[in-house]
Amino acid sequence: MKKQLISTLIATTLMTSVIAPVAQANTVEPADDAYKVGQEEQLIGMGSGAAFGALVAGPAGVVVGGIIGGIIGTTVGQEDYIKAQDEEMQEIASRNAELERISHRYNQAQIEIARLQQQAIQQDRMMEEQRQIDLALEMNVHFRTGSASIEPHFQSQLDELAEMMKQAPEVKWELAGFADRRGSSEKNMALSQRRVDAVRNYLEQHGIDANQIVVAAYGDQAPLKAEQNFEGDFFDRRVTLRSSQSSVQTANTH
């Protein structure tokens, strides 16, 4: 037992003399403080192997145990370092892959946004062009002789016009009422007024703001043709609707 104790003390003294220079070298050179793969594990292995060798084989086992322990410690340290590096590389690769997916989705989203914006611009341009065409047209509502009632055929046309007027509330419309030349001018003036009022009321009942409409009555003073006949009388019994962008006839408003 005493021999083993003495051997252990000798082994410890020998290993201290071996390990101390290495530790001192680490202390003297602070500039190179980077981690050396397996260095700590080597020192631990050498110490543990030497102590175990001393207990088993006495002083002769110190050197052999220290060498074997150092080799084992270095191998363990290198394996741990490689494993840590592999895990770090896998994490970096996973992050890069996720960033690539995010970048791809972002680019696809930007392309889709640009496409939708271009499509919206084209649709707005087409709608504006169509609106200008629609507003450049005029609409006539014709009436039966002596009547101010709107026929069903013209009611459906006024429904469509009302929807278009709602889409362009900034545009004003002029409604001009007319009558044919049969009867007295006084009665024809009153009849043309009732006709234009009937059309205005119809539009307002379908959601058109009264401020968007200007009305005027002309009686029999603006026939379409100089010669009076059955066909001409039919076209004179009307209310003409024009947008303010079209050329309109000047008259006193009522």
TILO-809590 format. One record per residue (C-alpha): residue in three letters; x, y, z. Coordinates in pm, 1 decimal, padded with zeros to 6 digits. Each point is the difference from the previous one (the first is absolute). Layout:
N
+------+----------+----------+----------+
| type |        x |        y |        z |
+------+----------+----------+----------+
|  ala |        X |        Y |        Z |
...
+------+----------+----------+----------+
//
This chain:
254
+------+----------+----------+----------+
| type |        x |        y |        z |
+------+----------+----------+----------+
|  met |  00000.0 |  00000.0 |  00000.0 |
|  lys |  00282.5 |  00234.7 |  00084.9 |
|  lys |  00169.1 | -00087.7 | -00328.4 |
|  gln | -00315.9 |  00096.9 | -00193.3 |
|  leu | -00023.3 |  00327.9 |  00190.8 |
|  ile |  00360.7 |  00078.6 | -00069.7 |
|  ser | -00052.3 | -00088.4 | -00367.6 |
|  thr | -00300.0 |  00229.6 | -00018.3 |
|  leu |  00197.7 |  00289.0 |  00149.3 |
|  ile |  00284.3 | -00061.2 | -00243.6 |
|  ala | -00248.4 | -00016.8 | -00290.1 |
|  thr | -00163.7 |  00321.9 |  00105.1 |
|  thr |  00339.9 |  00170.7 |  00026.3 |
|  leu |  00099.8 | -00124.4 | -00345.9 |
|  met | -00324.8 |  00104.7 | -00163.2 |
|  thr |  00020.4 |  00340.3 |  00164.8 |
|  ser |  00341.6 |  00047.0 | -00152.3 |
|  val | -00145.4 | -00097.8 | -00341.3 |
|  ile | -00324.1 |  00203.9 |  00013.3 |
|  ala |  00141.3 |  00314.2 |  00166.7 |
|  pro |  00203.2 |  00117.0 | -00303.3 |
|  val | -00303.3 | -00030.0 | -00223.0 |
|  ala | -00219.0 |  00199.5 |  00238.0 |
|  gln |  00278.3 |  00255.1 |  00045.6 |
|  ala |  00027.8 |  00037.4 | -00375.2 |
|  asn | -00370.2 |  00082.2 | -00016.1 |
|  thr |  00049.0 |  00263.4 |  00268.0 |
|  val |  00308.5 |  00159.4 | -00153.7 |
|  glu | -00162.9 |  00042.9 | -00344.7 |
|  pro | -00331.1 |  00180.7 |  00069.0 |
|  ala | -00016.7 |  00124.1 | -00358.2 |
|  asp | -00082.1 | -00351.5 | -00123.5 |
|  asp | -00295.5 | -00072.9 |  00227.5 |
|  ala | -00202.9 | -00191.3 | -00264.2 |
|  tyr | -00131.9 | -00338.8 |  00092.2 |
|  lys |  00233.9 | -00288.5 | -00101.1 |
|  val | -00203.7 | -00303.0 | -00100.1 |
|  gly |  00047.7 | -00282.9 |  00254.2 |
|  gln |  00264.5 |  00187.6 |  00207.3 |
|  glu | -00195.5 |  00007.3 |  00322.3 |
|  glu | -00123.4 | -00352.4 | -00054.2 |
|  gln |  00361.5 | -00109.9 | -00067.0 |
|  leu |  00122.5 |  00144.8 |  00328.2 |
|  ile | -00286.9 | -00155.7 |  00190.9 |
|  gly |  00058.4 | -00333.4 | -00170.3 |
|  met |  00370.8 |  00010.3 |  00071.1 |
|  gly | -00055.1 |  00070.1 |  00368.7 |
|  ser | -00268.8 | -00260.8 |  00036.9 |
|  gly |  00197.5 | -00260.2 | -00196.9 |
|  ala |  00316.1 |  00060.9 |  00198.4 |
|  ala | -00179.9 | -00031.5 |  00330.6 |
|  phe | -00176.3 | -00316.2 | -00113.3 |
|  gly |  00329.4 | -00140.5 | -00135.3 |
|  ala |  00174.5 |  00069.4 |  00327.1 |
|  leu | -00263.3 | -00183.6 |  00195.0 |
|  val |  00005.9 | -00299.6 | -00233.8 |
|  ala |  00364.3 | -00028.3 | -00107.4 |
|  gly |  00188.3 |  00223.8 |  00237.1 |
|  pro |  00247.0 |  00265.0 | -00118.3 |
|  ala |  00052.3 | -00181.2 | -00329.5 |
|  gly | -00364.8 |  00039.4 | -00081.9 |
|  val |  00006.6 |  00375.5 |  00043.0 |
|  val |  00150.9 |  00076.7 | -00337.2 |
|  val | -00197.0 | -00263.7 | -00187.9 |
|  gly | -00325.5 |  00096.6 |  00172.9 |
|  gly |  00064.3 |  00368.4 | -00061.5 |
|  ile |  00066.7 | -00053.7 | -00371.0 |
|  ile | -00306.8 | -00217.9 | -00047.0 |
|  gly | -00216.2 |  00239.8 |  00203.4 |
|  gly |  00124.8 |  00294.8 | -00204.0 |
|  ile | -00081.7 | -00174.5 | -00326.7 |
|  ile | -00348.7 | -00091.7 |  00122.8 |
|  gly | -00059.2 |  00352.4 |  00130.7 |
|  thr |  00109.5 |  00154.3 | -00330.1 |
|  thr | -00225.2 | -00235.1 | -00198.1 |
|  val | -00299.0 |  00077.5 |  00221.5 |
|  gly |  00063.2 |  00373.5 | -00032.7 |
|  gln |  00026.5 | -00017.4 | -00377.7 |
|  glu | -00319.7 | -00205.3 | -00027.8 |
|  asp | -00189.8 |  00249.0 |  00215.4 |
|  tyr |  00137.3 |  00290.6 | -00203.7 |
|  ile | -00092.2 | -00164.9 | -00331.8 |
|  lys | -00346.0 | -00081.8 |  00132.9 |
|  ala | -00049.2 |  00361.0 |  00113.4 |
|  gln |  00119.7 |  00128.0 | -00338.6 |
|  asp | -00237.4 | -00235.1 | -00183.6 |
|  glu | -00294.6 |  00118.1 |  00210.1 |
|  glu |  00090.9 |  00363.6 | -00061.6 |
|  met |  00031.0 | -00058.4 | -00375.0 |
|  gln | -00335.8 | -00175.9 | -00006.6 |
|  glu | -00160.4 |  00292.2 |  00184.3 |
|  ile |  00157.4 |  00252.0 | -00240.8 |
|  ala | -00114.7 | -00205.9 | -00299.8 |
|  ser | -00352.8 | -00016.9 |  00142.4 |
|  arg | -00005.9 |  00377.3 |  00055.6 |
|  asn |  00128.3 |  00066.9 | -00351.5 |
|  ala | -00265.6 | -00227.7 | -00146.9 |
|  glu | -00272.6 |  00182.9 |  00195.9 |
|  leu |  00136.5 |  00337.8 | -00111.0 |
|  glu | -00004.1 | -00119.2 | -00360.9 |
|  arg | -00363.6 | -00108.5 |  00036.2 |
|  ile | -00092.5 |  00335.2 |  00155.6 |
|  ser |  00184.6 |  00188.0 | -00275.1 |
|  his | -00176.0 | -00206.5 | -00268.2 |
|  arg | -00343.1 |  00065.4 |  00151.4 |
|  tyr |  00080.1 |  00371.4 |  00030.9 |
|  asn |  00108.3 |  00022.7 | -00364.7 |
|  gln | -00311.0 | -00187.1 | -00113.0 |
|  ala | -00216.3 |  00236.0 |  00205.7 |
|  gln |  00168.0 |  00305.3 | -00154.1 |
|  ile | -00055.0 | -00139.1 | -00349.9 |
|  glu | -00367.6 | -00066.9 |  00076.2 |
|  ile | -00046.1 |  00349.7 |  00146.2 |
|  ala |  00156.7 |  00157.4 | -00309.2 |
|  arg | -00223.3 | -00211.2 | -00225.4 |
|  leu | -00314.5 |  00098.5 |  00191.7 |
|  gln |  00099.5 |  00367.0 | -00005.2 |
|  gln |  00055.8 | -00011.9 | -00374.5 |
|  gln | -00331.4 | -00177.6 | -00046.5 |
|  ala | -00179.2 |  00258.6 |  00215.1 |
|  ile |  00156.0 |  00283.7 | -00200.5 |
|  gln | -00113.7 | -00157.6 | -00325.7 |
|  gln | -00351.4 | -00058.1 |  00132.8 |
|  asp | -00023.0 |  00359.8 |  00126.3 |
|  arg |  00114.7 |  00127.0 | -00339.2 |
|  met | -00254.4 | -00214.0 | -00181.2 |
|  met | -00279.2 |  00106.1 |  00236.4 |
|  glu |  00091.1 |  00364.8 | -00042.7 |
|  glu |  00002.9 | -00033.7 | -00377.4 |
|  gln | -00335.5 | -00179.1 |  00007.8 |
|  arg | -00143.3 |  00264.4 |  00230.9 |
|  gln |  00108.0 |  00277.1 | -00236.4 |
|  ile | -00168.5 | -00183.9 | -00286.9 |
|  asp | -00317.5 | -00049.9 |  00202.8 |
|  leu | -00010.2 |  00359.2 |  00115.6 |
|  ala |  00045.3 |  00124.2 | -00355.6 |
|  leu | -00328.2 | -00167.8 | -00097.8 |
|  glu | -00343.4 |  00140.4 |  00057.1 |
|  met | -00317.7 | -00182.0 |  00084.5 |
|  asn | -00354.9 |  00080.9 | -00109.3 |
|  val | -00314.8 | -00104.9 |  00182.0 |
|  his | -00302.6 |  00018.0 | -00230.8 |
|  phe | -00364.1 |  00044.1 |  00102.6 |
|  arg | -00343.4 | -00066.6 | -00137.5 |
|  thr | -00209.7 |  00290.3 | -00127.0 |
|  gly | -00105.4 |  00230.3 |  00285.6 |
|  ser |  00159.3 | -00234.7 |  00262.2 |
|  ala |  00274.2 |  00049.7 |  00260.5 |
|  ser |  00010.7 | -00367.8 |  00108.3 |
|  ile |  00328.8 | -00188.9 | -00049.2 |
|  glu | -00048.1 | -00317.8 | -00200.1 |
|  pro |  00146.5 | -00327.6 |  00144.0 |
|  his |  00250.9 | -00021.7 | -00286.0 |
|  phe |  00152.5 |  00334.3 |  00098.5 |
|  gln | -00019.6 | -00078.7 |  00371.9 |
|  ser |  00250.0 | -00284.6 | -00046.9 |
|  gln |  00230.9 |  00235.4 | -00189.8 |
|  leu | -00026.6 |  00258.9 |  00277.0 |
|  asp |  00088.7 | -00270.6 |  00254.3 |
|  glu |  00325.8 | -00065.9 | -00184.9 |
|  leu |  00068.8 |  00371.4 | -00029.4 |
|  ala | -00058.1 |  00048.4 |  00373.3 |
|  glu |  00264.7 | -00262.1 |  00082.3 |
|  met |  00247.7 |  00174.8 | -00227.4 |
|  met | -00079.4 |  00338.0 |  00156.4 |
|  lys |  00067.8 | -00143.1 |  00346.5 |
|  gln |  00347.6 | -00106.0 | -00111.3 |
|  ala |  00078.7 |  00357.2 | -00109.4 |
|  pro | -00169.2 |  00225.9 |  00258.7 |
|  glu |  00223.3 |  00292.3 | -00095.4 |
|  val | -00161.0 |  00017.1 | -00347.1 |
|  lys | -00317.3 |  00204.5 | -00035.0 |
|  trp | -00276.2 | -00080.3 | -00244.4 |
|  glu | -00237.4 |  00227.1 | -00188.4 |
|  leu | -00355.6 | -00118.6 | -00064.4 |
|  ala | -00182.3 |  00186.5 | -00273.2 |
|  gly | -00375.7 | -00049.9 | -00058.3 |
|  phe | -00170.9 |  00044.5 | -00336.4 |
|  ala | -00346.5 | -00027.6 | -00161.8 |
|  asp | -00120.9 | -00023.6 | -00357.2 |
|  arg | -00163.9 |  00295.1 | -00177.9 |
|  arg | -00358.4 | -00116.5 |  00029.2 |
|  gly | -00207.7 |  00209.7 |  00239.1 |
|  ser |  00077.2 |  00340.5 |  00148.9 |
|  ser |  00353.7 |  00099.8 |  00090.4 |
|  glu | -00109.3 |  00072.0 |  00359.4 |
|  lys | -00135.6 | -00352.7 |  00048.6 |
|  asn |  00303.0 | -00151.2 | -00169.8 |
|  met |  00235.1 |  00189.0 |  00233.0 |
|  ala | -00185.2 | -00133.3 |  00303.6 |
|  leu |  00000.6 | -00352.6 | -00147.4 |
|  ser |  00374.6 |  00007.5 | -00065.2 |
|  gln |  00051.6 |  00113.7 |  00361.4 |
|  arg | -00204.4 | -00291.4 |  00132.8 |
|  arg |  00201.3 | -00239.9 | -00213.6 |
|  val |  00339.6 |  00123.2 |  00117.2 |
|  asp | -00123.3 |  00002.6 |  00361.5 |
|  ala | -00113.4 | -00361.8 | -00040.1 |
|  val |  00345.5 | -00108.9 | -00114.4 |
|  arg |  00174.2 |  00196.5 |  00275.9 |
|  asn | -00226.2 | -00147.1 |  00265.8 |
|  tyr |  00060.2 | -00349.8 | -00132.9 |
|  leu |  00378.3 |  00041.9 |  00024.4 |
|  glu | -00017.1 |  00148.6 |  00348.5 |
|  gln | -00220.3 | -00288.8 |  00114.6 |
|  his |  00278.3 | -00231.7 | -00119.0 |
|  gly |  00268.0 |  00163.1 |  00214.3 |
|  ile |  00124.2 |  00290.3 | -00212.0 |
|  asp |  00086.6 |  00319.7 |  00187.6 |
|  ala | -00220.8 |  00294.0 | -00103.3 |
|  asn |  00310.3 |  00220.4 | -00021.4 |
|  gln |  00127.4 | -00221.2 | -00282.1 |
|  ile | -00297.6 |  00087.5 | -00221.4 |
|  val | -00091.2 |  00325.2 | -00178.4 |
|  val | -00336.2 |  00015.0 | -00178.3 |
|  ala | -00138.4 |  00226.7 | -00273.4 |
|  ala | -00325.2 |  00009.5 | -00201.9 |
|  tyr | -00024.5 |  00120.5 | -00361.8 |
|  gly | -00356.7 | -00082.9 | -00102.1 |
|  asp | -00037.0 | -00011.5 | -00378.1 |
|  gln |  00270.8 |  00261.9 | -00061.1 |
|  ala |  00280.4 | -00243.1 | -00099.2 |
|  pro | -00133.5 | -00247.3 | -00262.2 |
|  leu |  00251.6 | -00241.5 | -00150.1 |
|  lys | -00124.5 |  00064.1 | -00354.3 |
|  ala | -00142.8 |  00306.6 | -00162.5 |
|  glu | -00278.9 | -00194.0 | -00170.5 |
|  gln | -00271.3 | -00128.0 |  00229.7 |
|  asn | -00127.9 | -00355.0 | -00059.6 |
|  phe | -00094.3 | -00312.5 |  00193.7 |
|  glu |  00356.2 | -00130.5 |  00025.9 |
|  gly |  00139.1 |  00338.3 |  00099.7 |
|  asp | -00263.6 |  00040.5 |  00269.8 |
|  phe |  00101.8 | -00333.0 |  00153.7 |
|  phe |  00365.3 |  00104.8 |  00038.4 |
|  asp | -00097.7 |  00344.3 |  00133.7 |
|  arg | -00194.0 | -00154.7 |  00291.5 |
|  arg |  00307.3 | -00070.2 |  00210.2 |
|  val |  00229.3 |  00074.8 |  00292.0 |
|  thr |  00367.2 |  00013.1 | -00097.5 |
|  leu |  00264.3 | -00084.0 |  00260.6 |
|  arg |  00356.3 |  00126.1 | -00053.0 |
|  ser |  00300.5 |  00010.3 |  00227.2 |
|  ser |  00150.9 |  00339.1 |  00073.4 |
|  gln |  00304.2 | -00105.2 | -00203.9 |
|  ser | -00213.1 | -00007.1 | -00315.3 |
|  ser | -00117.7 |  00308.5 | -00187.2 |
|  val | -00331.0 |  00109.3 |  00150.1 |
|  gln | -00270.6 |  00238.8 | -00103.9 |
|  thr | -00036.2 |  00318.5 |  00206.1 |
|  ala | -00335.5 |  00050.8 |  00163.4 |
|  asn | -00165.4 |  00135.4 |  00311.7 |
|  thr | -00002.7 | -00262.0 |  00277.4 |
|  his | -00309.1 | -00076.2 |  00203.4 |
+------+----------+----------+----------+
//
